[in-house]
C-alpha cells in the first residue's frame, strides 16, 4: 500500500489525474477486501459457537461472550465510514455464509465440539446447516436494528433462545 500512496502522490504532482483516480480505485478495493476478510473472521467465530451450541445443546458463558463479541465487531466493521451504508447488506448474509464461511466454520468447530470427538467429515454430517444459518441471520439482523449501546442487551436476550439458553440465563450448567 505504501507504493500505491507514493504512486498516487507522484501522479497528482505530475498532473496525471486519470492515473491518480485509478490508484484511488485500487486502494478502495484493497481496503474493502481487508474489511470483508475481517468480517469473515468474526462470522466464522460466530458460526463455530453456534455449531457447538447446536450439537452440544448447551450454552456456556464463554460461548455467549464469543457470540456477543463477534456480533458487536461485525456491526462495527460492517458499517461504512458514512455510517449510512454497509459492506455486507442484510440480504447478502446468507449467500456470504453459504459460499465463504460455513465449511471453514464446520472444520474449525471439529476441534472444539465435544472436545474434538468428531472430525470435520463427521461434523459435516451432524450439523444442521439450515438452522445454523438461520440463527446466524437472526443475530446479524440485530446489527442493523440496534445501536452499539443497545446491542449487548438484545444479544443477551436472543442468546436465551438458543439450546441451553434458559439454563445459561438462570446460571445453571
Secondary structure, DSSP 8 states (H G I E B T S, - for coil): -HHHHHHHHHHHHTT-HHHHHHHHHHHHHHHHHHHHHHHHHHHHHHHHHHHHHHHHT---HHHHHHHHHHHHHHHHHHB-TTSS-BSS-GGGHHHHIIIIIHHHHHHHHTTTGGGGTS-HHHHHHH--HHHHHHHHHHHHHHHHHS-HHHHHHHHHHHHTTSTTHHHHHHT--
